[in-house]
Amino acid sequence: MKPLNELTKQTILSEEVFEEVFNQEDEIYKARLLLSLQDRAAELGVKGKFDQMVKAYRRVDRETKQRKKQQQAAGMNNYTDFDGPYENMYCGSWIAGETGIYAQNMATVEQIACYHPILPIERLKNLETGEEQIKLAFKRNGRWEEIIIPKTMITSASKIVALSGRGVAVTSENAKLLVRYLSDVENRNTAQIAVQYSSSKLGWIKKEFLPYDTEITFDGDSRFRQLFESIGEHGGRDKWYEHVKSLRQSGRMEVKLMLAASFASVLIHQVGALPFFIDLWGETEGGKTVTLMLAASVWANPAESAYIGDFKTTDVALEAKANMLNHLPMILDDTSKKNRRIEENFEGVVYDLCSGKGKTRSNRDIGINTESHWNNCILTNGERPLTSYVNQGGAINRILEIECGEKVYADPQLTADTLKQNYGFAGKDFVEVVKAMRADAVREIQKDFQQRLFDDEKMQKQSISLSIILTADKIATDALFKDGQYISIDEAKKVLIDRNELSDNERCYQYILDKVAMNEIRFDADTNCEKWGIMKGDFAVFFNHAFDELCKAGGFSKKSFLSWAAKKKLIDKYGDKNTKPTKINGTLVRCVWVKVENVTDDSEFETDENGFIKVDEQMKLPFD
């Protein structure tokens, strides 16, 4: 349109001017434009003619809109009319445009289904559960957004109102209409709204691997969206490999073992093993956190608040995170920083995570929720060993520990910066190598390492876990690094715990011997204190109740210990009973007779001028 001051008597009444005015979608701008034109028409002396033309165009405009509505009501041109990247879809009797969605011939506010464009664009079918989710696209403030939600959320008016928290303009008033509209669009456009197979878990899905195989879409919990988005390639592949190879050349066991454990996580499912912990512990500033960053950089962004988590959460959240990661490693920084509830039941958390299966829980409908499950490696670090937080041998058996020495990295800041800028390449490369191998070939390598680690004095569960790490180390060294920096069997065996150290009953026996040695007065009849029993030759004779309390205080099972001790002939039995009738202070009571080792009196040893015992060279133990 020409500037107002250039319009003449003829041009101000032209068809071009009126078409431009009535094609305006903004009603306020249209009204202001008409007022300005009316003022110009008055200046030109043609205001009466101009007003007649305005009335005529308004009548035609109303008739055109009415005809369009009638056509749509008759089933003609009932397609969405949204500006954006999505194809228009058949929407039945609904009018769906940039101003919103409303029922046919019902243009009042009460009949609006939604105040902005919205439509379903994809169905997601979960491979594990068979449940469907739906991907919705909606436009607010001129910008399109996509969300993935359970299908059940858009099939119920009471549930769909929850979408208001995600930015969709839905209330209890328009919820029913929006449910009907979305259902109509979905069911009338089955060809356009394709079914996409999805998973809420990462790792192996049959022969595919998420997130690297794009045929499967991730539809996991929105709480872990940031975690999921941290996984991927970034920076330079060569820069990462070059720097990590230089770290491996240092020969530090901390670097090689934690790096191999990160790779090993995706092999646990392949060999049919259970999850396990590997813990790096030591004094502060030794390089523990940087080593965890190195392990994380195999798969994802190792920066803070990206892939690496911590224990400042709940056991339910840890279970949900493990379920989502599935076969990828779960990396948790600093075991000393724990949620109070986790700290009170840390042993249970270790058991649960290493079981590979979540707790069975019911839902509101008195049904059973889908059980969580995973097969991965959990990498942790802390100033104290992880085993110092647990007592039961079963929990300790699921933990591999390595002490972090001093100055693992010559320049830890350089390593941290390099890893933050370059990551995610090795994990994808490793998965491709494993895919190309036969599953039997991976198991054969693992079985070979397991046999080489076999030792009657070591715990077999730990040997299996360590054999998987060595398998990953061999595959990664041969196929990715090609630097010959393997973890040796002798180095690896140092992280295994002796069977006797781990046995609950063995530890219970040592605990009892220590308590006897520390509390001689409780077996002395002449001392005025609470008594535990009496000494009889090589045996500590405990009152039955005192022995109960002692086992309970140490966190041991009395029944399990007595059964084990009887087989080892470390208790004096009475027939088939583990307690023996004993007369103490003239009263016959049942007691537990535990054999104690005789301790040689210090006077038998020669002391030096400072009072310290002199030790003969032939008497030195191997570790002296």
C-alpha positions as CSV (number, residue, x, y, z in Angstrom):
1,M,0.0,0.0,0.0
2,K,1.2,3.5,-0.8
3,P,1.8,6.0,2.0
4,L,-1.4,7.7,3.0
5,N,-0.3,11.1,1.7
6,E,0.2,9.7,-1.7
7,L,-3.3,8.2,-2.0
8,T,-5.7,10.0,-4.4
9,K,-9.5,10.0,-4.7
10,Q,-9.3,7.1,-7.1
11,T,-6.6,5.0,-5.5
12,I,-8.0,5.1,-1.9
13,L,-11.2,3.4,-3.3
14,S,-9.3,0.8,-5.2
15,E,-9.6,-3.0,-4.7
16,E,-6.0,-3.3,-3.8
17,V,-6.3,-1.0,-0.7
18,F,-9.4,-2.9,0.7
19,E,-7.9,-6.4,0.1
20,E,-4.8,-5.4,1.9
21,V,-6.8,-4.1,4.9
22,F,-9.2,-7.1,5.2
23,N,-6.3,-9.6,4.8
24,Q,-4.8,-8.4,8.1
25,E,-5.0,-11.0,10.9
26,D,-4.4,-8.5,13.6
27,E,-7.8,-7.0,14.3
28,I,-6.4,-4.1,16.3
29,Y,-4.0,-3.1,13.5
30,K,-6.8,-3.5,10.9
31,A,-9.0,-1.1,12.9
32,R,-6.3,1.5,13.2
33,L,-5.5,1.2,9.5
34,L,-9.2,1.8,8.7
35,L,-9.4,4.8,10.9
36,S,-6.3,6.3,9.2
37,L,-7.8,5.6,5.8
38,Q,-11.1,7.2,6.8
39,D,-9.3,10.4,7.9
40,R,-7.5,10.5,4.5
41,A,-10.8,9.9,2.6
42,A,-12.3,12.8,4.5
43,E,-9.4,15.0,3.5
44,L,-10.0,13.9,-0.2
45,G,-13.8,14.5,0.1
46,V,-14.7,10.8,-0.5
47,K,-15.4,9.6,3.1
48,G,-19.1,8.6,2.2
49,K,-17.9,6.4,-0.7
50,F,-15.1,5.0,1.4
51,D,-17.5,4.0,4.2
52,Q,-19.9,2.3,1.7
53,M,-17.0,0.2,0.4
54,V,-15.9,-0.7,4.0
55,K,-19.5,-2.0,4.7
56,A,-19.5,-4.1,1.5
57,Y,-16.1,-5.7,2.2
58,R,-17.2,-6.5,5.8
59,R,-20.3,-8.2,4.5
60,V,-18.3,-10.2,2.0
61,D,-15.7,-11.1,4.7
62,R,-18.5,-12.4,7.1
63,E,-20.0,-14.5,4.3
64,T,-16.7,-15.9,3.3
65,K,-15.9,-17.0,6.9
66,Q,-19.4,-18.4,7.3
67,R,-19.1,-20.4,4.1
68,K,-15.7,-21.7,5.2
69,K,-17.2,-23.0,8.5
70,Q,-20.1,-24.6,6.6
71,Q,-17.7,-26.3,4.3
72,Q,-15.6,-27.6,7.3
73,A,-18.8,-28.8,9.0
74,A,-19.6,-30.7,5.8
75,G,-16.2,-32.4,5.9
76,M,-14.4,-30.2,3.4
77,N,-10.9,-28.8,4.0
78,N,-10.9,-30.0,7.7
79,Y,-7.1,-29.9,8.0
80,T,-5.0,-28.2,10.6
81,D,-3.7,-24.9,9.4
82,F,-0.5,-24.3,11.5
83,D,2.6,-22.4,10.5
84,G,5.6,-24.5,11.2
85,P,7.6,-27.6,10.2
86,Y,4.8,-30.1,10.6
87,E,2.5,-31.4,7.9
88,N,-1.1,-30.4,8.1
89,M,-3.3,-33.3,9.4
90,Y,-6.9,-34.1,8.9
91,C,-8.8,-33.1,12.0
92,G,-12.4,-34.0,11.4
93,S,-14.9,-31.5,12.6
94,W,-12.3,-29.3,14.4
95,I,-11.1,-25.9,13.3
96,A,-7.4,-25.8,14.0
97,G,-5.3,-22.8,13.2
98,E,-2.8,-20.3,14.6
99,T,-5.4,-18.9,16.9
100,G,-6.2,-22.2,18.5
101,I,-8.5,-25.3,18.2
102,Y,-12.2,-25.1,18.7
103,A,-15.3,-27.2,18.0
104,Q,-17.1,-26.7,14.7
105,N,-19.7,-23.8,14.7
106,M,-18.9,-23.3,18.4
107,A,-16.7,-20.2,18.4
108,T,-17.4,-19.1,22.0
109,V,-14.7,-19.3,24.7
110,E,-16.4,-22.2,26.4
111,Q,-15.9,-24.4,23.3
112,I,-12.2,-23.8,22.8
113,A,-10.2,-27.0,23.0
114,C,-6.8,-25.2,23.2
115,Y,-5.7,-21.6,22.8
116,H,-2.7,-22.5,20.6
117,P,-1.6,-25.0,18.0
118,I,-1.0,-28.5,19.2
119,L,-1.0,-31.9,17.6
120,P,0.4,-35.5,18.0
121,I,3.3,-36.2,15.7
122,E,4.7,-39.6,16.8
123,R,3.8,-42.8,18.7
124,L,6.5,-44.5,20.7
125,K,6.2,-48.2,21.6
126,N,8.5,-49.3,24.4
127,L,10.4,-52.5,23.6
128,E,10.6,-53.6,27.2
129,T,7.1,-53.0,28.5
130,G,5.0,-52.7,25.3
131,E,3.5,-49.5,26.6
132,E,3.0,-46.6,24.3
133,Q,4.0,-43.0,24.7
134,I,3.0,-40.1,22.5
135,K,5.1,-37.2,21.2
136,L,3.2,-33.9,21.1
137,A,4.2,-30.7,19.3
138,F,2.7,-27.4,20.5
139,K,3.3,-23.8,19.7
140,R,3.5,-21.1,22.4
141,N,4.9,-17.5,22.0
142,G,5.7,-18.2,18.3
143,R,8.0,-21.2,19.1
144,W,7.3,-24.9,18.6
145,E,8.2,-27.4,21.4
146,E,8.1,-31.2,21.6
147,I,7.3,-33.3,24.6
148,I,7.1,-37.1,25.1
149,I,4.4,-38.2,27.6
150,P,2.6,-41.5,28.4
151,K,-0.2,-42.2,26.1
152,T,-2.6,-42.6,29.0
153,M,-2.1,-38.9,29.8
154,I,-4.0,-37.7,26.7
155,T,-6.8,-40.2,27.0
156,S,-8.2,-38.9,30.3
157,A,-9.5,-35.4,31.0
158,S,-8.4,-35.7,34.6
159,K,-4.8,-36.6,33.6
160,I,-4.3,-34.2,30.6
161,V,-4.5,-31.2,32.9
162,A,-1.1,-32.1,34.1
163,L,0.3,-30.9,30.8
164,S,-0.3,-27.4,32.0
165,G,2.9,-27.8,33.9
166,R,4.7,-28.5,30.6
167,G,3.4,-25.3,29.0
168,V,0.2,-26.5,27.3
169,A,-2.8,-24.2,27.9
170,V,-5.2,-26.8,29.3
171,T,-7.6,-26.5,32.3
172,S,-10.3,-28.6,33.8
173,E,-12.7,-26.6,31.6
174,N,-11.3,-27.4,28.2
175,A,-9.7,-30.8,29.1
176,K,-12.5,-32.9,27.6
177,L,-12.4,-31.1,24.3
178,L,-8.6,-31.3,24.1
179,V,-8.8,-35.1,24.7
180,R,-11.3,-35.5,21.9
181,Y,-9.3,-33.3,19.5
182,L,-6.0,-35.2,20.1
183,S,-7.8,-38.5,19.8
184,D,-9.4,-37.5,16.5
185,V,-6.2,-36.3,15.0
186,E,-4.2,-39.4,16.0
187,N,-6.8,-41.9,14.8
188,R,-7.5,-40.0,11.5
189,N,-3.8,-39.7,10.5
190,T,-2.3,-43.2,11.1
191,A,-0.1,-42.9,8.0
192,Q,1.5,-39.7,9.1
193,I,1.8,-40.5,12.8
194,A,4.2,-43.4,12.5
195,V,5.0,-45.9,15.3
196,Q,8.6,-45.5,16.5
197,Y,10.1,-48.2,18.7
198,S,11.6,-46.8,21.9
199,S,13.3,-47.6,25.1
200,S,13.6,-45.9,28.5
201,K,16.9,-47.7,29.0
202,L,20.3,-47.3,27.6
203,G,22.7,-50.1,26.5
204,W,21.9,-53.3,24.7
205,I,18.4,-53.7,23.2
206,K,18.6,-57.0,21.5
207,K,21.5,-56.5,19.0
208,E,21.1,-52.7,19.0
209,F,22.8,-50.3,21.4
210,L,21.2,-47.1,22.7
211,P,22.0,-44.3,22.2
212,Y,24.2,-45.1,19.2
213,D,21.6,-46.9,17.1
214,T,19.1,-44.3,15.9
215,E,16.4,-46.9,14.9
216,I,15.4,-46.9,18.6
217,T,14.3,-43.7,20.3
218,F,15.0,-42.9,24.0
219,D,11.7,-42.2,25.9
220,G,13.1,-42.2,29.4
221,D,12.2,-40.3,32.5
222,S,12.4,-36.5,32.0
223,R,14.4,-36.4,35.3
224,F,17.3,-38.0,33.4
225,R,17.1,-35.9,30.2
226,Q,20.2,-34.0,31.2
227,L,22.1,-37.2,31.9
228,F,21.0,-38.7,28.5
229,E,22.0,-35.5,26.6
230,S,25.5,-35.6,28.2
231,I,26.2,-38.9,26.4
232,G,27.7,-38.5,22.9
233,E,30.7,-37.4,21.0
234,H,32.2,-33.9,21.5
235,G,35.5,-32.3,20.5
236,G,38.4,-34.2,18.8
237,R,38.7,-38.0,18.7
238,D,42.5,-37.9,18.2
239,K,43.0,-35.4,21.0
240,W,41.2,-37.8,23.5
241,Y,43.1,-40.9,22.4
242,E,46.4,-39.1,22.3
243,H,46.0,-37.8,25.9
244,V,44.7,-41.0,27.3
245,K,47.4,-43.1,25.7
246,S,50.0,-40.8,27.4
247,L,48.2,-41.4,30.7
248,R,48.3,-45.2,30.2
249,Q,52.0,-45.0,29.4
250,S,52.6,-43.9,33.0
251,G,51.7,-47.4,34.1
252,R,49.5,-46.2,37.0
253,M,47.1,-48.9,38.0
254,E,44.5,-46.4,39.1
255,V,44.2,-45.1,35.5
256,K,44.2,-48.4,33.7
257,L,41.8,-50.2,36.1
258,M,39.1,-47.5,36.3
259,L,39.3,-46.9,32.6
260,A,38.9,-50.7,31.9
261,A,36.0,-50.8,34.4
262,S,34.2,-48.1,32.5
263,F,34.5,-50.2,29.3
264,A,33.6,-53.4,31.2
265,S,30.2,-52.2,32.2
266,V,28.7,-53.0,28.8
267,L,30.2,-56.5,28.9
268,I,28.5,-57.6,32.1
269,H,25.3,-58.4,30.3
270,Q,27.2,-60.1,27.5
271,V,28.8,-62.7,29.9
272,G,25.7,-63.1,32.1
273,A,27.2,-61.6,35.3
274,L,25.9,-59.4,38.1
275,P,26.6,-55.7,38.7
276,F,29.5,-54.8,41.0
277,F,31.3,-51.8,42.6
278,I,34.8,-50.7,41.9
279,D,36.0,-48.1,44.4
280,L,39.0,-45.8,44.2
281,W,40.0,-44.5,47.7
282,G,42.8,-42.4,49.1
283,E,43.8,-39.1,50.6
284,T,42.5,-35.9,49.1
285,E,44.2,-34.3,46.0
286,G,45.5,-37.7,44.9
287,G,43.6,-37.6,41.6
288,K,40.5,-39.6,42.5
289,T,38.0,-37.2,40.9
290,V,40.1,-36.7,37.7
291,T,40.2,-40.5,37.4
292,L,36.4,-40.7,37.6
293,M,36.3,-38.0,34.9
294,L,38.5,-40.1,32.8
295,A,36.2,-43.1,33.2
296,A,33.1,-41.0,32.4
297,S,34.8,-39.4,29.3
298,V,34.7,-42.8,27.6
299,W,30.9,-42.3,27.2
300,A,29.9,-38.8,28.0
301,N,30.6,-35.3,29.2
302,P,32.7,-35.7,32.4
303,A,32.0,-32.1,33.7
304,E,30.3,-31.5,37.0
305,S,26.5,-32.0,36.9
306,A,26.6,-33.8,33.6
307,Y,27.2,-37.6,33.7
308,I,28.9,-38.1,37.1
309,G,26.5,-38.2,40.0
310,D,26.8,-38.6,43.8
311,F,25.1,-40.2,46.8
312,K,23.3,-37.1,47.9
313,T,20.0,-38.6,46.7
314,T,17.6,-41.4,47.7
315,D,17.9,-45.1,47.2
316,V,14.8,-45.0,44.9
317,A,16.5,-42.3,42.8
318,L,19.7,-44.4,42.5
319,E,17.6,-47.4,41.5
320,A,15.8,-45.4,38.8
321,K,19.1,-44.0,37.5
322,A,20.7,-47.5,37.4
323,N,17.6,-48.7,35.5
324,M,17.9,-45.9,33.0
325,L,21.7,-46.4,32.5
326,N,21.1,-50.2,32.3
327,H,24.4,-51.3,30.8
328,L,26.3,-48.0,30.9
329,P,28.4,-47.4,34.0
330,M,27.0,-45.5,36.9
331,I,29.6,-43.1,38.3
332,L,29.2,-41.6,41.8
333,D,31.6,-39.1,43.3
334,D,32.7,-39.0,46.9
335,T,31.1,-41.7,49.1
336,S,31.4,-39.5,52.2
337,K,28.7,-37.2,50.9
338,K,25.6,-39.3,51.4
339,N,21.9,-38.7,52.0
340,R,21.1,-39.5,55.6
341,R,18.7,-42.3,54.7
342,I,21.3,-43.9,52.4
343,E,23.9,-43.6,55.1
344,E,21.7,-45.5,57.6
345,N,21.2,-48.3,55.1
346,F,24.3,-48.1,53.0
347,E,24.8,-51.9,53.1
348,G,21.3,-52.4,51.8
349,V,22.0,-49.9,48.9
350,V,25.1,-51.9,47.9
351,Y,23.2,-55.1,48.0
352,D,20.3,-53.7,45.9
353,L,22.5,-52.0,43.3
354,C,24.6,-55.2,42.9
355,S,21.5,-57.4,42.7
356,G,20.7,-55.8,39.3
357,K,17.0,-55.7,40.2
358,G,14.8,-53.0,41.8
359,K,12.3,-53.6,44.6
360,T,8.8,-54.7,43.7
361,R,6.3,-51.9,44.3
362,S,2.5,-51.6,43.9
363,N,0.8,-48.7,42.2
364,R,-2.4,-46.8,42.9
365,D,-4.5,-49.3,40.9
366,I,-3.3,-52.1,43.3
367,G,-1.2,-53.5,40.6
368,I,2.5,-54.2,40.3
369,N,4.8,-51.6,38.7
370,T,7.2,-52.8,36.1
371,E,10.4,-54.0,37.9
372,S,13.6,-52.1,37.3
373,H,16.7,-54.1,36.2
374,W,20.2,-53.4,35.1
375,N,23.6,-55.0,34.5
376,N,26.3,-52.4,34.9
377,C,29.4,-51.4,36.9
378,I,29.2,-48.8,39.6
379,L,32.4,-46.6,39.9
380,T,32.9,-44.7,43.1
381,N,35.6,-42.8,45.0
382,G,36.2,-41.5,48.5
383,E,38.8,-40.8,51.1
384,R,37.8,-44.0,53.0
385,P,37.4,-47.5,51.4
386,L,33.8,-48.3,50.5
387,T,34.1,-51.5,52.6
388,S,34.5,-49.3,55.7
389,Y,30.8,-48.4,55.4
390,V,29.6,-52.0,55.3
391,N,29.9,-55.0,57.6
392,Q,28.4,-58.0,55.8
393,G,30.7,-60.2,53.8
394,G,28.1,-60.4,51.0
395,A,28.3,-56.7,50.5
396,I,32.1,-56.6,50.7
397,N,32.3,-59.4,48.1
398,R,30.6,-57.2,45.6
399,I,33.2,-54.4,45.9
400,L,36.6,-54.2,44.2
401,E,38.9,-51.6,45.8
402,I,42.0,-49.9,44.7
403,E,44.0,-47.4,46.7
404,C,44.8,-44.1,45.0
405,G,48.4,-43.2,45.4
406,E,49.9,-39.7,45.3
407,K,50.2,-37.6,42.2
408,V,48.5,-39.9,39.7
409,Y,48.7,-37.1,37.2
410,A,51.6,-34.9,36.4
411,D,49.2,-32.1,35.5
412,P,45.7,-32.9,36.7
413,Q,44.2,-29.6,35.5
414,L,45.4,-30.3,31.9
415,T,43.9,-33.8,32.0
416,A,40.6,-32.4,33.4
417,D,40.4,-29.7,30.8
418,T,41.2,-32.1,28.0
419,L,38.6,-34.5,29.0
420,K,35.9,-31.8,29.3
421,Q,36.6,-30.6,25.8
422,N,37.0,-34.1,24.2
423,Y,34.8,-37.1,25.1
424,G,32.4,-39.8,24.0
425,F,34.4,-41.4,21.2
426,A,35.9,-44.4,22.9
427,G,32.6,-45.8,24.2
428,K,31.0,-45.8,20.7
429,D,34.2,-47.3,19.2
430,F,34.2,-50.0,21.9
431,V,30.6,-51.0,21.3
432,E,31.3,-51.3,17.5
433,V,34.2,-53.6,18.3
434,V,32.1,-55.8,20.6
435,K,29.3,-55.9,18.1
436,A,31.7,-57.2,15.5
437,M,32.9,-60.0,17.8
438,R,31.0,-63.1,18.5
439,A,29.3,-63.2,21.9
440,D,31.0,-66.5,22.5
441,A,34.4,-64.9,21.8
442,V,33.8,-62.3,24.6
443,R,32.8,-65.1,27.0
444,E,35.8,-67.2,26.1
445,I,38.2,-64.3,26.9
446,Q,36.4,-63.7,30.2
447,K,36.4,-67.4,31.2
448,D,40.2,-67.6,30.4
449,F,40.9,-64.7,32.7
450,Q,38.6,-66.1,35.4
451,Q,40.5,-69.4,35.4
452,R,43.8,-67.5,35.6
453,L,42.5,-65.6,38.6
454,F,41.1,-68.7,40.3
455,D,42.5,-69.1,43.8
456,D,41.0,-71.1,46.6
457,E,42.0,-68.4,49.0
458,K,40.3,-65.6,47.0
459,M,36.5,-64.9,46.7
460,Q,35.1,-66.1,43.4
461,K,32.5,-63.3,43.0
462,Q,35.3,-60.8,43.1
463,S,37.3,-62.9,40.6
464,I,34.4,-62.9,38.2
465,S,34.1,-59.1,38.4
466,L,37.8,-58.6,37.9
467,S,37.9,-61.0,35.0
468,I,35.3,-58.9,33.2
469,I,37.4,-55.8,33.7
470,L,40.5,-57.6,32.3
471,T,38.4,-58.7,29.3
472,A,37.4,-55.1,28.6
473,D,41.1,-54.0,29.1
474,K,42.3,-56.6,26.6
475,I,39.6,-55.7,23.9
476,A,40.2,-52.0,24.4
477,T,44.0,-52.3,24.3
478,D,44.0,-54.5,21.2
479,A,41.3,-52.7,19.2
480,L,41.4,-49.1,20.4
481,F,44.6,-48.0,22.1
482,K,47.0,-50.6,20.4
483,D,49.7,-49.6,22.9
484,G,50.3,-52.9,24.7
485,Q,49.5,-51.4,28.1
486,Y,47.6,-54.4,29.5
487,I,46.7,-54.8,33.2
488,S,48.9,-57.7,34.3
489,I,47.3,-60.7,36.2
490,D,49.7,-60.1,39.1
491,E,48.7,-56.4,39.4
492,A,45.0,-57.3,39.1
493,K,45.2,-60.0,41.9
494,K,46.2,-57.3,44.4
495,V,42.6,-56.0,44.5
496,L,41.1,-59.4,45.5
497,I,40.3,-60.1,49.1
498,D,41.3,-63.3,50.8
499,R,38.4,-65.6,51.6
500,N,39.2,-65.6,55.3
501,E,39.2,-61.8,55.5
502,L,35.8,-61.7,53.9
503,S,34.0,-64.6,55.6
504,D,31.4,-63.3,58.1
505,N,32.0,-66.2,60.4
506,E,35.8,-65.8,60.3
507,R,35.5,-62.1,61.0
508,C,33.0,-62.9,63.8
509,Y,35.5,-65.3,65.4
510,Q,38.3,-62.7,65.2
511,Y,35.8,-60.2,66.7
512,I,35.1,-62.5,69.7
513,L,38.8,-63.2,70.3
514,D,39.5,-59.4,70.3
515,K,36.6,-58.8,72.7
516,V,37.9,-61.5,75.1
517,A,41.4,-60.1,75.1
518,M,40.1,-56.6,75.7
519,N,37.7,-57.6,78.5
520,E,39.6,-60.0,80.7
521,I,37.9,-58.6,83.8
522,R,34.5,-59.7,82.5
523,F,35.7,-63.3,83.0
524,D,37.4,-62.7,86.4
525,A,35.1,-63.7,89.3
526,D,37.0,-61.4,91.8
527,T,36.3,-58.2,89.8
528,N,33.1,-56.3,90.5
529,C,31.5,-55.7,87.0
530,E,29.0,-57.2,84.6
531,K,30.3,-60.7,83.8
532,W,30.3,-62.4,80.4
533,G,31.3,-65.7,81.7
534,I,34.5,-67.6,82.9
535,M,37.7,-68.9,81.4
536,K,38.2,-72.7,81.3
537,G,41.6,-73.7,79.9
538,D,41.7,-72.8,76.2
539,F,38.0,-71.8,76.2
540,A,36.1,-68.6,76.9
541,V,32.8,-69.8,78.4
542,F,30.1,-67.2,77.6
543,F,26.7,-66.9,79.2
544,N,24.2,-67.6,76.4
545,H,22.6,-64.1,76.7
546,A,26.0,-62.4,76.8
547,F,27.0,-64.2,73.6
548,D,23.8,-63.1,72.0
549,E,24.4,-59.5,72.8
550,L,28.0,-59.7,71.6
551,C,27.1,-61.1,68.2
552,K,24.3,-58.5,67.8
553,A,26.7,-55.7,68.7
554,G,29.1,-56.8,66.0
555,G,26.4,-57.3,63.4
556,F,26.9,-61.1,63.1
557,S,24.5,-64.0,63.1
558,K,24.9,-66.2,66.2
559,K,23.3,-69.2,64.5
560,S,25.5,-68.9,61.4
561,F,28.7,-68.5,63.5
562,L,28.0,-71.5,65.8
563,S,27.2,-73.7,62.9
564,W,30.5,-72.7,61.2
565,A,32.5,-72.9,64.4
566,A,31.2,-76.4,65.2
567,K,32.5,-77.6,61.8
568,K,35.8,-75.9,62.5
569,K,35.9,-77.5,66.0
570,L,36.2,-74.0,67.5
571,I,33.4,-74.6,70.1
572,D,32.9,-77.3,72.6
573,K,29.5,-78.9,72.0
574,Y,27.1,-80.9,74.2
575,G,25.9,-83.7,71.9
576,D,24.2,-82.1,69.0
577,K,23.7,-78.8,70.9
578,N,26.0,-75.8,70.4
579,T,25.5,-74.8,74.0
580,K,26.9,-76.7,76.9
581,P,25.5,-77.0,80.5
582,T,28.1,-75.3,82.8
583,K,28.1,-74.8,86.6
584,I,29.1,-71.2,87.4
585,N,29.0,-69.9,91.0
586,G,27.1,-73.0,92.0
587,T,24.4,-72.5,89.3
588,L,24.0,-74.7,86.3
589,V,23.5,-72.6,83.1
590,R,23.8,-73.2,79.4
591,C,26.9,-71.5,77.9
592,V,28.8,-71.1,74.7
593,W,32.3,-72.6,74.9
594,V,34.5,-70.8,72.3
595,K,38.1,-71.9,71.9
596,V,40.6,-69.0,72.3
597,E,44.2,-69.0,71.2
598,N,46.8,-68.9,74.0
599,V,48.7,-65.6,74.0
600,T,52.3,-65.8,75.2
601,D,53.1,-63.5,78.1
602,D,55.3,-60.5,77.2
603,S,57.8,-61.6,79.8
604,E,59.0,-64.4,77.5
605,F,60.3,-61.7,75.1
606,E,63.6,-59.9,75.5
607,T,63.2,-56.1,75.5
608,D,65.6,-53.3,74.6
609,E,66.6,-50.3,76.6
610,N,63.4,-48.5,75.6
611,G,61.1,-51.3,76.7
612,F,60.3,-52.5,73.1
613,I,60.3,-56.2,72.4
614,K,63.3,-57.5,70.5
615,V,62.3,-59.6,67.5
616,D,64.5,-62.4,66.2
617,E,65.2,-62.2,62.5
618,Q,63.9,-65.8,62.1
619,M,60.6,-64.8,63.7
620,K,59.8,-61.9,61.3
621,L,56.6,-62.3,59.4
622,P,56.6,-62.0,55.6
623,F,55.2,-58.5,55.7
624,D,57.7,-57.2,58.3
